[in-house]
């Protein structure tokens, strides 16, 4: 092993650098800043799971309790994405909503719970902290429903003498075969 490492240091690296080193055609760098702010979500190990009836999801021997949310009574039967972050923390998302954040030991992260309770009210997580836009649920234009009388329209009050013509009975119901002798 020592001989192989000595060969790499003394001969191979120098030969490799001579062969593949080139002077750049232009001055500058090929790297640029990214405009994305969600790199913490991109650089995660993502796994999809279906939430069990007891509102839990599992990977291997680790189980996570999905926290309650305002937009749904239970996420049982729904597919969620479990994000395992580079720092060991775990986040669970249902679409754009973060429905749970946990530390590496599968305990709920207190900072997440405290922030959402203080910021959202009604106790419990609602959606991603990154998604704090206020949404108006009011209609943009009022519904124009005309006022009507309080009774239902009825049929005409005058009676008409209408006699109904009966259809002649069919030959089979009269007992004849329908053939003429």
C-alpha angles and dihedrals in degrees: 000000000000091000091053092050090048090051091052093049098043105035117004101051092049092048091046092051092049092050100045105029113107134176110245116250092219136026117247141059135286091218123091137177118267122235092209119106097187099075089124087064095042096052096058135104102249124203127175119219136171114240113244124233090263090058095253134124127200141199113188109313095342121097128189127196110223109228122236119267138197096229096059136022093221136358092211109142093015123120113241131181118235112208116201105198126212091251091057096257120130128218127187119208132189103196106307092341122098105218098176144009122195137177123239091277092057093253118137111260107246094208091059094046094047094048094050095045092050095041100041108029126208089079121266136060121293112176143330117317087223090061102065100141115137111240121205114217094188120110114257092224124027118249111257103217111169117227113248137191115277095243133073118247111261137198121276114286096221115087122227123206104232120169116206118222115224122223114242113254115260120253093248093056091050091057098248126116093229094242119127117224 
